[in-house]
Amino acid sequence: MYPTLNTGQRLVVNRWFMTRHKNLERGTIVTFYAPNVMYVKENIDLSNPVAIYTINDNFSNWEKFQYYILEFTKTSYVKRVIGIAGDHIKIEDGKVYLNDEILDEPYIDVETPSMNGAFTDVVVPDGYVYLMGDNRPKSTDSRCFGCIPLDKVEGKLVIRFWPFDVFGKVE
C-alpha cells in the first residue's frame, strides 16, 4: 500500500465496523482474507469475476479455530476499495475508469499498469468489492484474483499508531 502505508507500520483495524455495516465506501482502506487462487489470464471466467476461497472446505474444527480465532495460518491483505456492487471497473492505458469516468486517485504515485492481472474490465457483483493496492505496479489485488466477497473483509483501517511520527488517521 505504499506510499499510503510503509512496511513495519502498526495499524488499528476496526473489525466491529464489518459486523454492523456491510456496505463499504469507495476509497476506504480495508483488510481481508487472502484468496487461495490467483488466476492466469488464459483460464478466467469474466462472467463470474470473483475471488476463490477453498481453504475452509476440508478444515477440522481445530484448524478452523486456529484460522479464524488464533489466526495462525491466515494471510490477510490491506487494500483500498475501488469499486462497490454494480460499478464497472476498467483499467486501460494506465488509468482506472470507474463507471466510464477516470478515477481521481491522489493517493498513488504512478499510473496503474493495465497489463497486470486478468480482471481489468469487470462489473462488481452484488455482495462484493473491487480492491486495489496503492503501489499499483507491485500490488496483488482484484486485478489478479477478482472481486472480494464482503464476508471476507475483516475490517476497516482506522489509525496508524507506529511509528509515532506518522500517528493518526489512515486515508
C-alpha positions in Angstrom: 0.0 0.0 0.0 3.0 2.3 -0.4 3.0 5.3 -0.4 0.0 5.4 1.9 1.5 2.7 4.2 5.0 1.5 4.7 6.5 -1.8 5.9 6.7 -2.0 9.6 3.9 0.4 10.4 1.4 -0.7 13.0 -2.3 -0.2 12.4 -5.6 -0.4 14.3 -8.3 -2.2 12.4 -12.0 -1.7 13.2 -13.5 -5.2 12.9 -16.7 -4.1 14.6 -17.4 -1.9 11.6 -17.9 -5.0 9.4 -20.3 -6.6 11.9 -22.5 -3.5 11.8 -22.1 -2.1 8.3 -21.9 -4.4 5.3 -21.6 -1.6 2.8 -18.2 -0.1 2.2 -17.5 3.3 0.5 -15.0 3.8 -2.3 -11.6 4.8 -1.1 -11.9 3.0 2.3 -8.8 1.0 3.2 -9.7 -2.5 4.5 -8.1 -5.8 5.5 -9.4 -9.0 4.1 -8.7 -12.8 4.0 -6.3 -13.6 1.1 -7.9 -15.7 -1.6 -6.5 -19.1 -2.4 -6.4 -18.8 -6.2 -4.6 -16.3 -8.4 -6.0 -16.5 -11.9 -4.0 -16.8 -15.1 -5.4 -14.7 -17.9 -6.0 -17.7 -20.1 -8.2 -19.6 -17.6 -10.6 -17.0 -16.2 -14.3 -16.6 -16.4 -15.1 -12.9 -16.8 -18.8 -13.6 -16.4 -18.0 -14.5 -12.8 -15.2 -12.2 -11.7 -15.0 -13.3 -8.1 -12.1 -14.5 -5.9 -12.0 -18.2 -5.0 -11.8 -19.3 -1.4 -11.3 -23.0 -0.9 -9.1 -23.2 2.2 -12.0 -23.9 4.6 -13.5 -26.8 2.6 -11.6 -29.5 4.5 -10.8 -27.8 7.8 -11.3 -29.7 11.0 -12.8 -27.8 14.0 -9.3 -27.3 15.4 -8.0 -25.9 12.1 -11.0 -23.5 11.9 -10.2 -22.3 15.4 -6.5 -21.7 14.5 -7.5 -19.9 11.3 -10.4 -17.8 12.4 -9.7 -17.2 16.1 -5.9 -17.5 16.6 -5.2 -16.5 13.0 -2.0 -18.6 12.9 -2.4 -19.9 9.4 -4.3 -17.0 7.9 -2.9 -14.4 5.4 -4.6 -11.0 5.2 -4.1 -8.2 2.7 -4.6 -4.5 3.1 -6.1 -2.8 0.0 -8.3 0.2 -1.0 -11.9 -0.1 -2.1 -12.1 1.0 -5.7 -15.5 -0.4 -6.8 -18.7 -1.5 -5.0 -21.6 -3.6 -6.2 -22.8 -2.5 -9.6 -19.7 -0.5 -10.5 -18.0 -1.0 -13.9 -14.2 -1.0 -13.4 -12.0 -0.8 -16.4 -8.2 -0.4 -16.4 -6.9 0.8 -19.7 -3.9 2.9 -20.9 -2.6 3.2 -17.4 -5.8 4.6 -16.0 -8.6 3.3 -13.8 -12.1 4.0 -15.1 -15.0 3.9 -12.6 -18.3 3.8 -14.5 -16.7 5.1 -17.6 -15.0 8.1 -15.8 -11.3 8.4 -15.0 -11.0 7.7 -11.2 -9.2 10.6 -9.4 -6.5 8.8 -7.2 -4.4 11.4 -5.4 -3.0 8.6 -3.1 -0.9 6.9 -5.8 2.5 7.9 -7.2 2.4 6.1 -10.6 -0.1 5.2 -13.3 -1.8 1.9 -13.0 -0.3 -0.7 -15.3 -3.1 -2.1 -17.4 -1.3 -5.3 -18.2 -1.1 -6.6 -14.7 -3.9 -9.0 -13.9 -6.8 -10.7 -15.6 -9.7 -8.7 -14.1 -9.2 -5.3 -15.7 -12.7 -4.9 -17.2 -15.4 -6.1 -14.8 -18.8 -5.2 -13.2 -18.7 -5.7 -9.5 -21.3 -8.3 -8.4 -23.7 -7.7 -5.5 -22.1 -8.6 -2.2 -18.6 -8.0 -3.5 -16.0 -5.2 -3.7 -13.1 -4.5 -6.1 -9.9 -3.8 -4.2 -6.6 -2.4 -5.3 -3.3 -1.5 -3.6 -1.8 2.0 -3.8 1.5 0.6 -5.1 0.0 -0.5 -8.4 3.0 -2.0 -10.2 3.7 -4.3 -7.3 0.2 -4.9 -5.8 -1.5 -8.3 -5.8 -5.1 -7.2 -5.8 -8.5 -7.7 -7.5 -6.8 -7.5 -10.9 -5.2 -10.9 -10.0 -7.9 -12.7 -8.1 -11.2 -11.0 -8.8 -13.8 -9.2 -6.6 -13.8 -10.0 -2.9 -16.9 -11.1 -1.0 -18.0 -8.7 1.7 -17.9 -11.5 4.2 -14.2 -11.9 3.7 -13.5 -8.3 4.5 -12.2 -8.3 8.1 -12.3 -4.6 8.9 -11.6 -1.0 8.1 -8.2 0.6 8.8 -8.7 3.4 11.3 -5.4 4.6 12.9 -1.7 4.2 12.3 0.0 4.2 15.7 3.6 3.2 14.9 5.9 4.9 14.3 4.8 7.8 16.4 5.8 10.4 13.8 3.1 9.2 11.5 0.4 8.6 14.2 -3.1 9.4 13.0 -6.0 8.5 10.8 -5.3 6.4 7.7 -6.7 7.9 4.5 
